[in-house]
Amino acid sequence: MPTIKVVNITPKALSGDRLLDSEPNLAVNPENPDQMVATAFTPDPMGGPLAPVYVSADGGNTWVLNSVVPGNGSLGTGDISIGFGSRGGRLYTGILNGRTGDMQILRAPNIASPTPMGVLVDRTDEDQPWVVAVSVTADGHSNDRVYVGSNDFASPANTATVDVSGDAGTGPAPAGFAPVRLDRRAGVVFDGPPVRIAAHPDGTVYIVFMSITAEAPLDRSRKTFDVVVTRDDKGGVGPSPFEDLLDSADGEVGQRAVSGRKVRFNPQQRTLGQERTGADLSIAVDPTDSNSVWVAYCDNLGGAVPTDYVLHTLHSADRGQTWSTARADVVNGKNPSFAVNSDGLVGLVYQQLAHNQWSTVLELSDDGFRTVESQVLHQAPGDVPPAGNQLPYLGDYIRMVTVGKDFYGIFAGNNTPDRANFPVGVTYQRNANFTTRQLLSTDGVTRIAPSIDPFFFHRAA
């Protein structure tokens, strides 16, 4: 029978932490699934120059901090995402440097080492790097193909970009990385922050982004956007990359999965409880069938109030050419993350605000969501803790990945030690009293107010 575990990954030595450690990310080593790395807005506890990542060597049961990321700032790094190559244990990271704000692509041959990660790429004026890495055999040896999506403001409008390296594993900087502009259409205002990637072992690579086509003249937070999917059938490393999927209506590069959607997007504005909205996007490809691809996005359906923020899901069975609704919409849902396991089982995890309570929900289906296994991983009041001046609150994304049949993921949420908040159970590393529902500092006595922590989960087959 499948089992699910949830772990608060804040180490015991950080039991005094009161920060909003939000916007988490996760990577699992495919060669050794006991080795995992997680990230969040967590600064170095000693105030050093390097920001930390969370590292587990025992399948996510326990976690320690390893400060190896350049540019520790007040939140650690800015945006950060991570991915292991399929072979060799190398970890790749995309960050916004916590001190300079630059987008950097990093490499660590061994993430358990205290050696700082090496900088392969450093560029200004970028947002939300997103890393996916796979290993392929070419010319008799294994190459790490690495993709880093980002929003490159060096372009005045068509900002959706991916940096691609066909062999990122060992070469000196920039290790083969070169940027590819994804949005080719005229008339684009700019592209939204998320550029999400799904890579198949056969070399098929899908990328989805939000192409913003209009802003309301009297309220520029009101955007109109298309969800655009691009595809490359040769790993993104040949000539004219990401031009293999042409739109069936206008013949341009990139199929518009949906068009003319409305959203309220202001990075400084709370529009869903204490959270901001407008940049929610996910994509996954079935490892058993590269024709089958899944997308999730959110919009406001043209409404003016936050009660109509809606999470939508789409499926294509023909390599992204045509799209249909995958499951019923989720009202006030955000932070979707799709993943598909080696049996073709589709997983969707998302967060939903209802009755002033945030819930994190994991759904799995093997029949296109006609039937669903659903588990609430976490539920807690939406106004605890208060957000203060920090945005995002929970984060602009969470992440779920698969290795074989197993699903692994991470989300951020209220860390009150209350069993009722964790229907499938939970373990904490940091000091906590579940009888009094109270966090405790490193001395095990001093009470600590609730904050936001990253939580790891694992659904084992």
Sequence and secondary structure as in RCSB ss.txt:
>XXXX:A:sequence
MPTIKVVNITPKALSGDRLLDSEPNLAVNPENPDQMVATAFTPDPMGGPLAPVYVSADGGNTWVLNSVVPGNGSL
GTGDISIGFGSRGGRLYTGILNGRTGDMQILRAPNIASPTPMGVLVDRTDEDQPWVVAVSVTADGHSNDRVYVGS
NDFASPANTATVDVSGDAGTGPAPAGFAPVRLDRRAGVVFDGPPVRIAAHPDGTVYIVFMSITAEAPLDRSRKTF
DVVVTRDDKGGVGPSPFEDLLDSADGEVGQRAVSGRKVRFNPQQRTLGQERTGADLSIAVDPTDSNSVWVAYCDN
LGGAVPTDYVLHTLHSADRGQTWSTARADVVNGKNPSFAVNSDGLVGLVYQQLAHNQWSTVLELSDDGFRTVESQ
VLHQAPGDVPPAGNQLPYLGDYIRMVTVGKDFYGIFAGNNTPDRANFPVGVTYQRNANFTTRQLLSTDGVTRIAP
SIDPFFFHRAA
>XXXX:A:secstr
  EEEEEE   GGGTT  SB  S EEEE TT TT EEEE S   TT  SEEEEEEESSTTSS EEEEEEE  BTT
BSSSEEEEE SSS  EEEEEE TTT  EEEEEES TTS S  EEEEEESSEEEEEEEEEEEEETTEEEEEEEEEE
EETTSSS  EEEEEESS SSSSTTTT EEEE    TT  EEEEEEEEEE TTS EEEEEEEEEEEETTEEEEEEE
EEEEEEESSTT SSSTT S B TTT  BSEEEEEEEEEE  TT   BTTB  S  EEEEEETTEEEEEEEEEEE 
TT SSGGG EEEEEEESSTTSS EE S  EETEEEEEEEE TT  EEEEEEEEETTEEEEEEEEESSTTSS EEE
EEEEEETTSS  TT S SS S  EEEEETTEEEEEEEEE    GGG TT  EESS EETTTTEEE TTSSSEE  
 EEEEEEEEE 
